[in-house]
Amino acid sequence: MSFSDSDLITRVLLEDDRNAFGELVRRYQSEVRNFLRRLTKTDVGLADDLAQETFVKAYGSINKFRGQAKFSSWLYRIAYNTFLNDRRKRRDTLTSDGELDHIVDDAKPLPKGLVCDVEQALAQLNPEVSAVFDLYYKKGMTHSEAADTLGIPLGTVKTHLARGKEQLRTLLKDWNNDG
């Protein structure tokens, strides 16, 4: 029998059921790790450490989860804040190395020859823009969900998407002129 996220969260809160939390970790660990890998420029070790820290923080503050957003959105926010806190500590200027399928034209998949160029272009975007791109394009979140997840205003999400697209169009101008 498969329990819903809500059922598992209730079991954690009422019974301190660590197996229920373990199931939540199993459900979301790959997604959270992949999100963090893109933010850390595919630094697998760092992303894994941050993912572990994310789940430790989530367990410690699961009583603060209000259920107003999806559990996954709540986890992404914790992961993103964990990434930002780590970046502040290191004073690095890490960028994302995302794997988006739709950049230049939201409706068309990228030609295979463009994927490498897109990944290199995405690596030049700042992490905040990359996080918005990842949540919107890869995770399929709405503008509002991305804003809530990252704790930023809706207008900032839209601005990051618009400016990021413009930056990518400039970086990928040779591809844009071919088609």
C-alpha positions in Angstrom: 0.0 0.0 0.0 1.4 3.4 -1.0 0.7 6.3 1.4 0.3 9.8 0.2 2.8 12.5 1.3 0.2 13.9 3.6 -0.3 10.5 5.3 3.4 10.1 5.8 3.8 13.6 7.2 1.0 12.9 9.6 2.7 9.7 10.8 6.0 11.6 11.3 4.3 14.4 13.2 2.0 12.2 15.4 4.1 9.1 15.9 7.7 10.3 15.2 7.6 7.6 12.5 11.1 7.6 11.1 10.2 5.0 8.5 7.5 7.3 7.2 10.1 10.1 6.8 12.4 7.6 5.2 9.8 7.0 2.6 9.5 10.7 1.9 13.3 10.8 1.5 13.2 7.9 -0.9 10.5 9.6 -3.0 12.3 12.9 -3.3 16.0 12.4 -2.8 16.8 12.0 -6.5 14.9 15.1 -7.5 16.4 17.2 -4.7 20.0 15.9 -5.5 19.5 16.7 -9.2 18.3 20.2 -8.4 21.3 20.8 -6.2 23.7 19.3 -8.7 22.6 21.8 -11.3 23.0 24.6 -8.8 26.5 23.4 -7.8 27.7 23.0 -11.4 27.4 19.2 -11.0 29.6 19.0 -8.0 28.2 15.6 -7.0 29.9 15.6 -3.6 28.7 19.0 -2.6 25.2 18.4 -4.0 25.0 15.1 -2.0 26.1 16.9 1.2 23.6 19.7 0.7 20.8 17.2 -0.1 21.6 15.3 3.1 21.5 18.6 5.0 18.2 19.5 3.3 16.6 16.3 4.6 18.0 16.7 8.1 16.6 20.3 8.1 13.3 19.1 6.7 13.0 16.4 9.4 13.8 18.9 12.1 11.2 21.4 10.9 8.5 19.2 9.5 6.2 20.6 12.1 6.4 23.9 10.2 5.1 22.3 7.0 1.6 23.8 6.6 0.5 21.9 3.5 -0.3 25.1 1.6 2.1 24.0 -1.1 3.3 20.6 -2.3 5.7 18.8 0.0 8.2 18.8 -2.9 8.0 22.6 -3.2 8.7 22.9 0.5 11.7 20.6 0.1 13.0 22.6 -2.9 12.8 25.8 -0.9 14.8 24.2 2.0 17.3 22.8 -0.6 17.7 26.2 -2.3 18.2 28.0 1.1 20.7 25.4 2.1 22.6 26.0 -1.2 22.5 29.8 -0.7 23.7 29.5 2.9 26.6 27.2 1.8 27.4 29.6 -1.1 27.5 32.5 1.3 29.9 30.6 3.6 32.2 29.7 0.8 31.8 33.1 -0.9 31.9 31.3 -4.2 30.1 32.5 -7.3 28.7 29.1 -8.3 26.4 28.9 -11.3 24.0 26.3 -12.6 24.8 23.8 -15.3 21.2 22.8 -16.0 19.7 20.5 -18.6 16.7 22.3 -19.9 14.8 21.0 -22.9 13.1 24.3 -23.8 15.1 27.5 -23.9 15.0 29.5 -27.1 11.4 28.6 -27.9 9.3 27.2 -25.1 7.3 24.9 -27.4 10.1 23.2 -29.3 12.6 20.7 -28.1 16.2 21.5 -28.6 18.2 19.9 -31.5 20.6 17.4 -30.2 23.6 19.4 -31.4 22.4 22.4 -29.3 22.3 20.6 -25.9 26.0 21.0 -25.1 25.9 24.7 -26.1 22.8 25.2 -24.0 24.5 23.6 -21.0 27.5 25.9 -21.4 25.2 28.9 -21.7 23.2 27.9 -18.7 26.5 27.7 -16.7 26.9 31.4 -17.3 23.6 32.4 -15.7 23.7 33.3 -12.0 22.3 30.6 -9.6 19.2 32.6 -8.8 18.2 32.7 -12.5 19.2 29.0 -12.9 17.1 28.0 -9.9 14.0 29.7 -11.5 14.7 28.0 -14.8 15.1 24.6 -13.2 11.8 24.9 -11.2 9.8 26.3 -14.1 11.1 24.3 -17.0 12.4 21.0 -15.4 10.0 20.7 -12.5 7.0 22.2 -14.3 6.1 24.6 -11.6 4.0 27.6 -12.3 5.4 31.1 -11.8 3.6 31.3 -8.4 4.9 27.9 -7.3 8.5 28.9 -8.2 8.1 32.2 -6.3 6.8 30.4 -3.2 9.4 27.7 -3.4 12.3 30.2 -3.7 10.8 32.8 -1.3 10.9 35.5 -3.9 8.3 37.8 -5.4 6.3 36.6 -8.4 7.6 39.5 -10.5 11.2 38.5 -9.7 10.4 35.0 -11.1 9.1 36.5 -14.3 12.0 38.9 -14.5 14.5 36.1 -14.0 12.8 34.1 -16.8 12.7 37.0 -19.2 16.2 38.2 -18.6 17.6 34.6 -18.5 15.9 33.9 -21.9 17.4 37.1 -23.3 20.8 36.2 -22.0 20.5 32.7 -23.5 19.3 34.1 -26.8 22.4 36.3 -26.9 24.7 33.4 -25.9 23.0 31.1 -28.4 22.6 33.7 -31.2 24.3 31.5 -33.8 21.7 28.8 -33.3 18.9 31.4 -33.3 20.1 32.7 -36.7 20.3 29.3 -38.3 16.6 28.4 -37.9 
